[in-house]
Amino acid sequence: MKYPITIITITITAILLVMVPIVAKAQSDSRAGKEIFDQMCAGCHGTQGNGQEGTKSGFVPRVGTLANKEYMASVPDDYLVLVIKKGGAYMGKIAAMPAWEKRLSDDDVRRIVAHIRTF
């Protein structure tokens, strides 16, 4: 079946109009998440998520990198949310990772996760 060019154009335009706000929201979430991450997380995880640059001098134990793209691609957002909210010990990770659920809102935690996804 042949569709007139106007129907195809309208369909593509509608899809783009739906997608643009979603992409814009993800970008604004990651920018807001960077501010929170830099304040609350970079002291241990580093400003680039690699546990190096921007960390507290001599922080021990060293934390795993958040900048390993292959590993991070295999980790769902909900898992990262739980680690941030519940802390390392609760999740069977490093006990030095604090639980942030009483200090950060659910939206702030999601923003941090969006920022982590940019590493």
Backbone as XML, in Angstrom:
<?xml version="1.0"?>
<chain id="A" units="angstrom">
  <residue number="1" name="MET">
    <atom name="N" x="0.845" y="-1.173" z="0.000"/>
    <atom name="CA" x="0.000" y="0.000" z="0.000"/>
    <atom name="C" x="0.893" y="1.240" z="0.000"/>
  </residue>
  <residue number="2" name="LYS">
    <atom name="N" x="0.579" y="2.154" z="-0.899"/>
    <atom name="CA" x="1.339" y="3.391" z="-0.979"/>
    <atom name="C" x="0.677" y="4.455" z="-0.126"/>
  </residue>
  <residue number="3" name="TYR">
    <atom name="N" x="1.511" y="5.127" z="0.703"/>
    <atom name="CA" x="0.995" y="6.215" z="1.530"/>
    <atom name="C" x="1.399" y="7.533" z="0.908"/>
  </residue>
  <residue number="4" name="PRO">
    <atom name="N" x="0.500" y="8.480" z="0.948"/>
    <atom name="CA" x="0.867" y="9.807" z="0.426"/>
    <atom name="C" x="2.003" y="10.384" z="1.277"/>
  </residue>
  <residue number="5" name="ILE">
    <atom name="N" x="2.831" y="11.154" z="0.669"/>
    <atom name="CA" x="3.994" y="11.735" z="1.335"/>
    <atom name="C" x="3.589" y="12.554" z="2.559"/>
  </residue>
  <residue number="6" name="THR">
    <atom name="N" x="2.418" y="13.164" z="2.548"/>
    <atom name="CA" x="1.996" y="13.979" z="3.690"/>
    <atom name="C" x="1.734" y="13.131" z="4.933"/>
  </residue>
  <residue number="7" name="ILE">
    <atom name="N" x="1.197" y="11.943" z="4.779"/>
    <atom name="CA" x="0.951" y="11.060" z="5.923"/>
    <atom name="C" x="2.279" y="10.620" z="6.528"/>
  </residue>
  <residue number="8" name="ILE">
    <atom name="N" x="3.229" y="10.284" z="5.682"/>
    <atom name="CA" x="4.547" y="9.877" z="6.173"/>
    <atom name="C" x="5.213" y="11.042" z="6.892"/>
  </residue>
  <residue number="9" name="THR">
    <atom name="N" x="5.146" y="12.215" z="6.322"/>
    <atom name="CA" x="5.738" y="13.409" z="6.930"/>
    <atom name="C" x="5.093" y="13.704" z="8.274"/>
  </residue>
  <residue number="10" name="ILE">
    <atom name="N" x="3.800" y="13.621" z="8.355"/>
    <atom name="CA" x="3.090" y="13.874" z="9.612"/>
    <atom name="C" x="3.471" y="12.836" z="10.664"/>
  </residue>
  <residue number="11" name="THR">
    <atom name="N" x="3.564" y="11.590" z="10.270"/>
    <atom name="CA" x="3.936" y="10.525" z="11.200"/>
    <atom name="C" x="5.337" y="10.743" z="11.747"/>
  </residue>
  <residue number="12" name="ILE">
    <atom name="N" x="6.285" y="11.028" z="10.880"/>
    <atom name="CA" x="7.667" y="11.264" z="11.311"/>
    <atom name="C" x="7.739" y="12.488" z="12.220"/>
  </residue>
  <residue number="13" name="THR">
    <atom name="N" x="7.041" y="13.534" z="11.865"/>
    <atom name="CA" x="7.018" y="14.747" z="12.690"/>
    <atom name="C" x="6.448" y="14.449" z="14.069"/>
  </residue>
  <residue number="14" name="ALA">
    <atom name="N" x="5.375" y="13.699" z="14.132"/>
    <atom name="CA" x="4.757" y="13.353" z="15.418"/>
    <atom name="C" x="5.715" y="12.548" z="16.287"/>
  </residue>
  <residue number="15" name="ILE">
    <atom name="N" x="6.406" y="11.601" z="15.685"/>
    <atom name="CA" x="7.376" y="10.795" z="16.446"/>
    <atom name="C" x="8.482" y="11.679" z="16.992"/>
  </residue>
  <residue number="16" name="LEU">
    <atom name="N" x="8.991" y="12.577" z="16.167"/>
    <atom name="CA" x="10.059" y="13.474" z="16.625"/>
    <atom name="C" x="9.583" y="14.396" z="17.744"/>
  </residue>
  <residue number="17" name="LEU">
    <atom name="N" x="8.363" y="14.887" z="17.646"/>
    <atom name="CA" x="7.828" y="15.772" z="18.687"/>
    <atom name="C" x="7.684" y="15.052" z="20.024"/>
  </residue>
  <residue number="18" name="VAL">
    <atom name="N" x="7.439" y="13.763" z="19.983"/>
    <atom name="CA" x="7.359" y="12.971" z="21.210"/>
    <atom name="C" x="8.755" y="12.715" z="21.765"/>
  </residue>
  <residue number="19" name="MET">
    <atom name="N" x="9.728" y="12.455" z="20.900"/>
    <atom name="CA" x="11.073" y="12.079" z="21.339"/>
    <atom name="C" x="11.886" y="13.261" z="21.866"/>
  </residue>
  <residue number="20" name="VAL">
    <atom name="N" x="11.738" y="14.436" z="21.307"/>
    <atom name="CA" x="12.552" y="15.586" z="21.710"/>
    <atom name="C" x="12.415" y="15.906" z="23.193"/>
  </residue>
  <residue number="21" name="PRO">
    <atom name="N" x="11.202" y="15.976" z="23.770"/>
    <atom name="CA" x="11.123" y="16.255" z="25.212"/>
    <atom name="C" x="11.764" y="15.160" z="26.064"/>
  </residue>
  <residue number="22" name="ILE">
    <atom name="N" x="11.706" y="13.911" z="25.644"/>
    <atom name="CA" x="12.305" y="12.811" z="26.398"/>
    <atom name="C" x="13.821" y="12.981" z="26.430"/>
  </residue>
  <residue number="23" name="VAL">
    <atom name="N" x="14.418" y="13.284" z="25.294"/>
    <atom name="CA" x="15.866" y="13.489" z="25.228"/>
    <atom name="C" x="16.259" y="14.717" z="26.033"/>
  </residue>
  <residue number="24" name="ALA">
    <atom name="N" x="15.498" y="15.797" z="25.917"/>
    <atom name="CA" x="15.802" y="17.020" z="26.665"/>
    <atom name="C" x="15.732" y="16.785" z="28.161"/>
  </residue>
  <residue number="25" name="LYS">
    <atom name="N" x="14.747" y="16.019" z="28.631"/>
    <atom name="CA" x="14.622" y="15.722" z="30.051"/>
    <atom name="C" x="15.806" y="14.909" z="30.540"/>
  </residue>
  <residue number="26" name="ALA">
    <atom name="N" x="16.225" y="13.912" z="29.770"/>
    <atom name="CA" x="17.378" y="13.094" z="30.159"/>
    <atom name="C" x="18.630" y="13.951" z="30.269"/>
  </residue>
  <residue number="27" name="GLN">
    <atom name="N" x="18.801" y="14.899" z="29.343"/>
    <atom name="CA" x="19.968" y="15.775" z="29.393"/>
    <atom name="C" x="19.914" y="16.699" z="30.599"/>
  </residue>
  <residue number="28" name="SER">
    <atom name="N" x="18.739" y="17.249" z="30.904"/>
    <atom name="CA" x="18.643" y="18.142" z="32.063"/>
    <atom name="C" x="18.811" y="17.352" z="33.352"/>
  </residue>
  <residue number="29" name="ASP">
    <atom name="N" x="18.325" y="16.102" z="33.398"/>
    <atom name="CA" x="18.518" y="15.262" z="34.577"/>
    <atom name="C" x="19.995" y="14.979" z="34.800"/>
  </residue>
  <residue number="30" name="SER">
    <atom name="N" x="20.737" y="14.708" z="33.732"/>
    <atom name="CA" x="22.158" y="14.401" z="33.905"/>
    <atom name="C" x="22.929" y="15.643" z="34.331"/>
  </residue>
  <residue number="31" name="ARG">
    <atom name="N" x="22.532" y="16.827" z="33.866"/>
    <atom name="CA" x="23.198" y="18.067" z="34.306"/>
    <atom name="C" x="22.928" y="18.319" z="35.782"/>
  </residue>
  <residue number="32" name="ALA">
    <atom name="N" x="21.685" y="18.161" z="36.201"/>
    <atom name="CA" x="21.347" y="18.326" z="37.615"/>
    <atom name="C" x="22.028" y="17.231" z="38.437"/>
  </residue>
  <residue number="33" name="GLY">
    <atom name="N" x="22.095" y="16.035" z="37.894"/>
    <atom name="CA" x="22.756" y="14.927" z="38.575"/>
    <atom name="C" x="24.239" y="15.169" z="38.754"/>
  </residue>
  <residue number="34" name="LYS">
    <atom name="N" x="24.877" y="15.869" z="37.805"/>
    <atom name="CA" x="26.299" y="16.181" z="37.917"/>
    <atom name="C" x="26.552" y="17.058" z="39.132"/>
  </residue>
  <residue number="35" name="GLU">
    <atom name="N" x="25.702" y="18.043" z="39.333"/>
    <atom name="CA" x="25.871" y="18.935" z="40.489"/>
    <atom name="C" x="25.787" y="18.150" z="41.794"/>
  </residue>
  <residue number="36" name="ILE">
    <atom name="N" x="24.821" y="17.265" z="41.888"/>
    <atom name="CA" x="24.659" y="16.453" z="43.103"/>
    <atom name="C" x="25.829" y="15.488" z="43.235"/>
  </residue>
  <residue number="37" name="PHE">
    <atom name="N" x="26.196" y="14.825" z="42.132"/>
    <atom name="CA" x="27.300" y="13.870" z="42.139"/>
    <atom name="C" x="28.587" y="14.558" z="42.589"/>
  </residue>
  <residue number="38" name="ASP">
    <atom name="N" x="28.869" y="15.733" z="42.021"/>
    <atom name="CA" x="30.097" y="16.448" z="42.383"/>
    <atom name="C" x="30.139" y="16.774" z="43.870"/>
  </residue>
  <residue number="39" name="GLN">
    <atom name="N" x="28.994" y="17.069" z="44.442"/>
    <atom name="CA" x="28.930" y="17.427" z="45.855"/>
    <atom name="C" x="28.939" y="16.199" z="46.771"/>
  </residue>
  <residue number="40" name="MET">
    <atom name="N" x="28.193" y="15.165" z="46.422"/>
    <atom name="CA" x="27.971" y="14.047" z="47.338"/>
    <atom name="C" x="28.796" y="12.794" z="47.020"/>
  </residue>
  <residue number="41" name="CYS">
    <atom name="N" x="29.232" y="12.629" z="45.791"/>
    <atom name="CA" x="29.818" y="11.349" z="45.372"/>
    <atom name="C" x="31.266" y="11.450" z="44.897"/>
  </residue>
  <residue number="42" name="ALA">
    <atom name="N" x="31.629" y="12.586" z="44.300"/>
    <atom name="CA" x="32.945" y="12.712" z="43.672"/>
    <atom name="C" x="34.093" y="12.599" z="44.663"/>
  </residue>
  <residue number="43" name="GLY">
    <atom name="N" x="33.850" y="12.880" z="45.922"/>
    <atom name="CA" x="34.913" y="12.764" z="46.908"/>
    <atom name="C" x="35.503" y="11.368" z="46.969"/>
  </residue>
  <residue number="44" name="CYS">
    <atom name="N" x="34.710" y="10.363" z="46.671"/>
    <atom name="CA" x="35.179" y="8.969" z="46.667"/>
    <atom name="C" x="35.283" y="8.408" z="45.249"/>
  </residue>
  <residue number="45" name="HIS">
    <atom name="N" x="34.297" y="8.728" z="44.409"/>
    <atom name="CA" x="34.239" y="8.155" z="43.065"/>
    <atom name="C" x="35.004" y="8.965" z="42.028"/>
  </residue>
  <residue number="46" name="GLY">
    <atom name="N" x="35.436" y="10.172" z="42.384"/>
    <atom name="CA" x="36.128" y="11.042" z="41.431"/>
    <atom name="C" x="35.146" y="11.777" z="40.548"/>
  </residue>
  <residue number="47" name="THR">
    <atom name="N" x="35.560" y="12.903" z="40.026"/>
    <atom name="CA" x="34.669" y="13.719" z="39.203"/>
    <atom name="C" x="34.321" y="13.052" z="37.876"/>
  </residue>
  <residue number="48" name="GLN">
    <atom name="N" x="35.167" y="12.118" z="37.435"/>
    <atom name="CA" x="34.905" y="11.395" z="36.189"/>
    <atom name="C" x="34.365" y="9.993" z="36.437"/>
  </residue>
  <residue number="49" name="GLY">
    <atom name="N" x="34.075" y="9.665" z="37.719"/>
    <atom name="CA" x="33.522" y="8.353" z="38.050"/>
    <atom name="C" x="34.535" y="7.234" z="38.034"/>
  </residue>
  <residue number="50" name="ASN">
    <atom name="N" x="35.812" y="7.574" z="37.849"/>
    <atom name="CA" x="36.842" y="6.541" z="37.737"/>
    <atom name="C" x="37.618" y="6.325" z="39.033"/>
  </residue>
  <residue number="51" name="GLY">
    <atom name="N" x="37.184" y="6.973" z="40.115"/>
    <atom name="CA" x="37.857" y="6.797" z="41.397"/>
    <atom name="C" x="39.200" y="7.492" z="41.472"/>
  </residue>
  <residue number="52" name="GLN">
    <atom name="N" x="39.482" y="8.382" z="40.555"/>
    <atom name="CA" x="40.784" y="9.037" z="40.517"/>
    <atom name="C" x="40.638" y="10.541" z="40.695"/>
  </residue>
  <residue number="53" name="GLU">
    <atom name="N" x="40.505" y="11.263" z="39.597"/>
    <atom name="CA" x="40.487" y="12.715" z="39.617"/>
    <atom name="C" x="39.351" y="13.242" z="40.488"/>
  </residue>
  <residue number="54" name="GLY">
    <atom name="N" x="39.694" y="14.107" z="41.420"/>
    <atom name="CA" x="38.693" y="14.741" z="42.273"/>
    <atom name="C" x="38.369" y="13.969" z="43.535"/>
  </residue>
  <residue number="55" name="THR">
    <atom name="N" x="39.060" y="12.851" z="43.797"/>
    <atom name="CA" x="38.788" y="12.092" z="45.007"/>
    <atom name="C" x="39.525" y="12.698" z="46.184"/>
  </residue>
  <residue number="56" name="LYS">
    <atom name="N" x="39.070" y="12.333" z="47.381"/>
    <atom name="CA" x="39.761" y="12.749" z="48.585"/>
    <atom name="C" x="41.144" y="12.115" z="48.579"/>
  </residue>
  <residue number="57" name="SER">
    <atom name="N" x="42.130" y="12.884" z="48.943"/>
    <atom name="CA" x="43.498" y="12.373" z="48.948"/>
    <atom name="C" x="43.619" y="11.173" z="49.867"/>
  </residue>
  <residue number="58" name="GLY">
    <atom name="N" x="44.100" y="10.079" z="49.325"/>
    <atom name="CA" x="44.363" y="8.894" z="50.124"/>
    <atom name="C" x="43.131" y="8.129" z="50.556"/>
  </residue>
  <residue number="59" name="PHE">
    <atom name="N" x="41.995" y="8.300" z="49.889"/>
    <atom name="CA" x="40.785" y="7.578" z="50.280"/>
    <atom name="C" x="41.018" y="6.079" z="50.150"/>
  </residue>
  <residue number="60" name="VAL">
    <atom name="N" x="40.788" y="5.388" z="51.235"/>
    <atom name="CA" x="40.961" y="3.927" z="51.256"/>
    <atom name="C" x="39.696" y="3.347" z="51.858"/>
  </residue>
  <residue number="61" name="PRO">
    <atom name="N" x="39.117" y="2.302" z="51.365"/>
    <atom name="CA" x="39.597" y="1.525" z="50.218"/>
    <atom name="C" x="39.229" y="2.198" z="48.910"/>
  </residue>
  <residue number="62" name="ARG">
    <atom name="N" x="39.948" y="1.868" z="47.862"/>
    <atom name="CA" x="39.659" y="2.412" z="46.535"/>
    <atom name="C" x="38.316" y="1.869" z="46.063"/>
  </residue>
  <residue number="63" name="VAL">
    <atom name="N" x="37.565" y="2.717" z="45.447"/>
    <atom name="CA" x="36.251" y="2.293" z="44.948"/>
    <atom name="C" x="36.361" y="1.877" z="43.487"/>
  </residue>
  <residue number="64" name="GLY">
    <atom name="N" x="35.471" y="1.007" z="43.093"/>
    <atom name="CA" x="35.437" y="0.576" z="41.698"/>
    <atom name="C" x="35.021" y="1.719" z="40.791"/>
  </residue>
  <residue number="65" name="THR">
    <atom name="N" x="35.409" y="1.614" z="39.546"/>
    <atom name="CA" x="35.097" y="2.670" z="38.590"/>
    <atom name="C" x="33.638" y="2.616" z="38.141"/>
  </residue>
  <residue number="66" name="LEU">
    <atom name="N" x="33.075" y="3.768" z="37.944"/>
    <atom name="CA" x="31.742" y="3.890" z="37.357"/>
    <atom name="C" x="31.867" y="4.208" z="35.866"/>
  </residue>
  <residue number="67" name="ALA">
    <atom name="N" x="33.103" y="4.294" z="35.397"/>
    <atom name="CA" x="33.367" y="4.683" z="34.012"/>
    <atom name="C" x="33.660" y="3.491" z="33.104"/>
  </residue>
  <residue number="68" name="ASN">
    <atom name="N" x="33.416" y="2.272" z="33.575"/>
    <atom name="CA" x="33.597" y="1.082" z="32.755"/>
    <atom name="C" x="32.316" y="0.880" z="31.946"/>
  </residue>
  <residue number="69" name="LYS">
    <atom name="N" x="32.353" y="1.318" z="30.696"/>
    <atom name="CA" x="31.145" y="1.323" z="29.858"/>
    <atom name="C" x="30.518" y="-0.062" z="29.696"/>
  </residue>
  <residue number="70" name="GLU">
    <atom name="N" x="31.341" y="-1.078" z="29.510"/>
    <atom name="CA" x="30.804" y="-2.424" z="29.295"/>
    <atom name="C" x="30.060" y="-2.912" z="30.535"/>
  </residue>
  <residue number="71" name="TYR">
    <atom name="N" x="30.700" y="-2.761" z="31.695"/>
    <atom name="CA" x="30.055" y="-3.210" z="32.930"/>
    <atom name="C" x="28.803" y="-2.379" z="33.221"/>
  </residue>
  <residue number="72" name="MET">
    <atom name="N" x="28.927" y="-1.068" z="33.112"/>
    <atom name="CA" x="27.797" y="-0.199" z="33.444"/>
    <atom name="C" x="26.613" y="-0.418" z="32.502"/>
  </residue>
  <residue number="73" name="ALA">
    <atom name="N" x="26.882" y="-0.806" z="31.266"/>
    <atom name="CA" x="25.790" y="-1.095" z="30.328"/>
    <atom name="C" x="25.008" y="-2.327" z="30.768"/>
  </residue>
  <residue number="74" name="SER">
    <atom name="N" x="25.647" y="-3.205" z="31.538"/>
    <atom name="CA" x="24.973" y="-4.418" z="31.987"/>
    <atom name="C" x="24.211" y="-4.227" z="33.301"/>
  </residue>
  <residue number="75" name="VAL">
    <atom name="N" x="24.370" y="-3.073" z="33.913"/>
    <atom name="CA" x="23.756" y="-2.799" z="35.212"/>
    <atom name="C" x="22.501" y="-1.952" z="35.005"/>
  </residue>
  <residue number="76" name="PRO">
    <atom name="N" x="21.330" y="-2.441" z="35.426"/>
    <atom name="CA" x="20.101" y="-1.655" z="35.243"/>
    <atom name="C" x="20.063" y="-0.435" z="36.166"/>
  </residue>
  <residue number="77" name="ASP">
    <atom name="N" x="19.344" y="0.581" z="35.740"/>
    <atom name="CA" x="19.191" y="1.794" z="36.541"/>
    <atom name="C" x="18.649" y="1.489" z="37.937"/>
  </residue>
  <residue number="78" name="ASP">
    <atom name="N" x="17.687" y="0.580" z="38.029"/>
    <atom name="CA" x="17.088" y="0.266" z="39.329"/>
    <atom name="C" x="18.120" y="-0.279" z="40.312"/>
  </residue>
  <residue number="79" name="TYR">
    <atom name="N" x="19.097" y="-1.018" z="39.814"/>
    <atom name="CA" x="20.169" y="-1.522" z="40.680"/>
    <atom name="C" x="21.013" y="-0.357" z="41.202"/>
  </residue>
  <residue number="80" name="LEU">
    <atom name="N" x="21.378" y="0.575" z="40.315"/>
    <atom name="CA" x="22.154" y="1.737" z="40.739"/>
    <atom name="C" x="21.378" y="2.565" z="41.756"/>
  </residue>
  <residue number="81" name="VAL">
    <atom name="N" x="20.088" y="2.711" z="41.539"/>
    <atom name="CA" x="19.238" y="3.434" z="42.485"/>
    <atom name="C" x="19.312" y="2.770" z="43.860"/>
  </residue>
  <residue number="82" name="LEU">
    <atom name="N" x="19.207" y="1.454" z="43.897"/>
    <atom name="CA" x="19.273" y="0.738" z="45.177"/>
    <atom name="C" x="20.620" y="0.902" z="45.866"/>
  </residue>
  <residue number="83" name="VAL">
    <atom name="N" x="21.700" y="0.822" z="45.111"/>
    <atom name="CA" x="23.034" y="0.995" z="45.704"/>
    <atom name="C" x="23.151" y="2.389" z="46.318"/>
  </residue>
  <residue number="84" name="ILE">
    <atom name="N" x="22.694" y="3.397" z="45.590"/>
    <atom name="CA" x="22.776" y="4.770" z="46.095"/>
    <atom name="C" x="21.884" y="4.942" z="47.321"/>
  </residue>
  <residue number="85" name="LYS">
    <atom name="N" x="20.667" y="4.457" z="47.240"/>
    <atom name="CA" x="19.731" y="4.651" z="48.345"/>
    <atom name="C" x="20.084" y="3.827" z="49.573"/>
  </residue>
  <residue number="86" name="LYS">
    <atom name="N" x="20.433" y="2.567" z="49.391"/>
    <atom name="CA" x="20.630" y="1.641" z="50.514"/>
    <atom name="C" x="22.070" y="1.551" z="50.995"/>
  </residue>
  <residue number="87" name="GLY">
    <atom name="N" x="23.021" y="1.925" z="50.151"/>
    <atom name="CA" x="24.425" y="1.869" z="50.536"/>
    <atom name="C" x="25.097" y="0.579" z="50.144"/>
  </residue>
  <residue number="88" name="GLY">
    <atom name="N" x="26.416" y="0.582" z="50.236"/>
    <atom name="CA" x="27.204" y="-0.548" z="49.797"/>
    <atom name="C" x="26.985" y="-1.816" z="50.592"/>
  </residue>
  <residue number="89" name="ALA">
    <atom name="N" x="26.999" y="-1.711" z="51.920"/>
    <atom name="CA" x="26.878" y="-2.905" z="52.764"/>
    <atom name="C" x="25.554" y="-3.627" z="52.494"/>
  </residue>
  <residue number="90" name="TYR">
    <atom name="N" x="24.479" y="-2.887" z="52.362"/>
    <atom name="CA" x="23.164" y="-3.464" z="52.119"/>
    <atom name="C" x="23.141" y="-4.257" z="50.818"/>
  </residue>
  <residue number="91" name="MET">
    <atom name="N" x="23.905" y="-3.766" z="49.840"/>
    <atom name="CA" x="23.895" y="-4.375" z="48.510"/>
    <atom name="C" x="25.044" y="-5.366" z="48.309"/>
  </residue>
  <residue number="92" name="GLY">
    <atom name="N" x="25.787" y="-5.674" z="49.369"/>
    <atom name="CA" x="26.894" y="-6.611" z="49.253"/>
    <atom name="C" x="28.110" y="-6.012" z="48.579"/>
  </residue>
  <residue number="93" name="LYS">
    <atom name="N" x="28.184" y="-4.709" z="48.591"/>
    <atom name="CA" x="29.326" y="-3.998" z="48.010"/>
    <atom name="C" x="30.167" y="-3.436" z="49.152"/>
  </residue>
  <residue number="94" name="ILE">
    <atom name="N" x="31.034" y="-2.522" z="48.844"/>
    <atom name="CA" x="31.919" y="-1.911" z="49.821"/>
    <atom name="C" x="31.101" y="-1.190" z="50.913"/>
  </residue>
  <residue number="95" name="ALA">
    <atom name="N" x="31.403" y="-1.501" z="52.161"/>
    <atom name="CA" x="30.634" y="-0.964" z="53.281"/>
    <atom name="C" x="30.843" y="0.538" z="53.467"/>
  </residue>
  <residue number="96" name="ALA">
    <atom name="N" x="31.901" y="1.090" z="52.900"/>
    <atom name="CA" x="32.165" y="2.524" z="53.028"/>
    <atom name="C" x="31.169" y="3.375" z="52.234"/>
  </residue>
  <residue number="97" name="MET">
    <atom name="N" x="30.456" y="2.753" z="51.306"/>
    <atom name="CA" x="29.447" y="3.479" z="50.525"/>
    <atom name="C" x="28.233" y="3.721" z="51.411"/>
  </residue>
  <residue number="98" name="PRO">
    <atom name="N" x="27.958" y="5.010" z="51.733"/>
    <atom name="CA" x="26.829" y="5.298" z="52.619"/>
    <atom name="C" x="25.483" y="5.110" z="51.929"/>
  </residue>
  <residue number="99" name="ALA">
    <atom name="N" x="24.456" y="4.953" z="52.736"/>
    <atom name="CA" x="23.074" y="4.942" z="52.241"/>
    <atom name="C" x="22.619" y="6.398" z="52.164"/>
  </residue>
  <residue number="100" name="TRP">
    <atom name="N" x="22.125" y="6.795" z="51.020"/>
    <atom name="CA" x="21.726" y="8.185" z="50.814"/>
    <atom name="C" x="20.214" y="8.387" z="50.838"/>
  </residue>
  <residue number="101" name="GLU">
    <atom name="N" x="19.438" y="7.350" z="51.122"/>
    <atom name="CA" x="17.985" y="7.463" z="50.991"/>
    <atom name="C" x="17.359" y="8.502" z="51.923"/>
  </residue>
  <residue number="102" name="LYS">
    <atom name="N" x="17.997" y="8.822" z="53.025"/>
    <atom name="CA" x="17.437" y="9.827" z="53.937"/>
    <atom name="C" x="17.909" y="11.239" z="53.608"/>
  </residue>
  <residue number="103" name="ARG">
    <atom name="N" x="18.918" y="11.353" z="52.743"/>
    <atom name="CA" x="19.456" y="12.670" z="52.403"/>
    <atom name="C" x="19.109" y="13.114" z="50.992"/>
  </residue>
  <residue number="104" name="LEU">
    <atom name="N" x="18.799" y="12.153" z="50.132"/>
    <atom name="CA" x="18.501" y="12.483" z="48.737"/>
    <atom name="C" x="17.106" y="12.003" z="48.367"/>
  </residue>
  <residue number="105" name="SER">
    <atom name="N" x="16.407" y="12.827" z="47.606"/>
    <atom name="CA" x="15.075" y="12.436" z="47.132"/>
    <atom name="C" x="15.211" y="11.389" z="46.031"/>
  </residue>
  <residue number="106" name="ASP">
    <atom name="N" x="14.111" y="10.716" z="45.741"/>
    <atom name="CA" x="14.104" y="9.736" z="44.646"/>
    <atom name="C" x="14.496" y="10.409" z="43.327"/>
  </residue>
  <residue number="107" name="ASP">
    <atom name="N" x="14.005" y="11.630" z="43.110"/>
    <atom name="CA" x="14.349" y="12.355" z="41.883"/>
    <atom name="C" x="15.842" y="12.665" z="41.830"/>
  </residue>
  <residue number="108" name="ASP">
    <atom name="N" x="16.430" y="13.058" z="42.961"/>
    <atom name="CA" x="17.864" y="13.339" z="42.986"/>
    <atom name="C" x="18.670" y="12.077" z="42.687"/>
  </residue>
  <residue number="109" name="VAL">
    <atom name="N" x="18.250" y="10.962" z="43.236"/>
    <atom name="CA" x="18.953" y="9.695" z="42.979"/>
    <atom name="C" x="18.868" y="9.358" z="41.491"/>
  </residue>
  <residue number="110" name="ARG">
    <atom name="N" x="17.709" y="9.526" z="40.890"/>
    <atom name="CA" x="17.554" y="9.264" z="39.447"/>
    <atom name="C" x="18.429" y="10.211" z="38.622"/>
  </residue>
  <residue number="111" name="ARG">
    <atom name="N" x="18.555" y="11.446" z="39.080"/>
    <atom name="CA" x="19.425" y="12.404" z="38.382"/>
    <atom name="C" x="20.885" y="11.967" z="38.466"/>
  </residue>
  <residue number="112" name="ILE">
    <atom name="N" x="21.299" y="11.464" z="39.621"/>
    <atom name="CA" x="22.666" y="10.964" z="39.765"/>
    <atom name="C" x="22.889" y="9.795" z="38.816"/>
  </residue>
  <residue number="113" name="VAL">
    <atom name="N" x="21.937" y="8.888" z="38.749"/>
    <atom name="CA" x="22.057" y="7.747" z="37.835"/>
    <atom name="C" x="22.168" y="8.243" z="36.398"/>
  </residue>
  <residue number="114" name="ALA">
    <atom name="N" x="21.376" y="9.236" z="36.021"/>
    <atom name="CA" x="21.456" y="9.793" z="34.662"/>
    <atom name="C" x="22.850" y="10.364" z="34.417"/>
  </residue>
  <residue number="115" name="HIS">
    <atom name="N" x="23.425" y="11.002" z="35.414"/>
    <atom name="CA" x="24.783" y="11.544" z="35.260"/>
    <atom name="C" x="25.806" y="10.409" z="35.152"/>
  </residue>
  <residue number="116" name="ILE">
    <atom name="N" x="25.680" y="9.398" z="35.972"/>
    <atom name="CA" x="26.603" y="8.260" z="35.917"/>
    <atom name="C" x="26.590" y="7.643" z="34.519"/>
  </residue>
  <residue number="117" name="ARG">
    <atom name="N" x="25.449" y="7.625" z="33.889"/>
    <atom name="CA" x="25.334" y="7.056" z="32.534"/>
    <atom name="C" x="26.108" y="7.871" z="31.490"/>
  </residue>
  <residue number="118" name="THR">
    <atom name="N" x="26.561" y="9.071" z="31.834"/>
    <atom name="CA" x="27.333" y="9.872" z="30.885"/>
    <atom name="C" x="28.822" y="9.554" z="30.910"/>
  </residue>
  <residue number="119" name="PHE">
    <atom name="N" x="29.278" y="8.792" z="31.897"/>
    <atom name="CA" x="30.718" y="8.473" z="31.999"/>
    <atom name="C" x="31.134" y="7.538" z="30.883"/>
  </residue>
</chain>
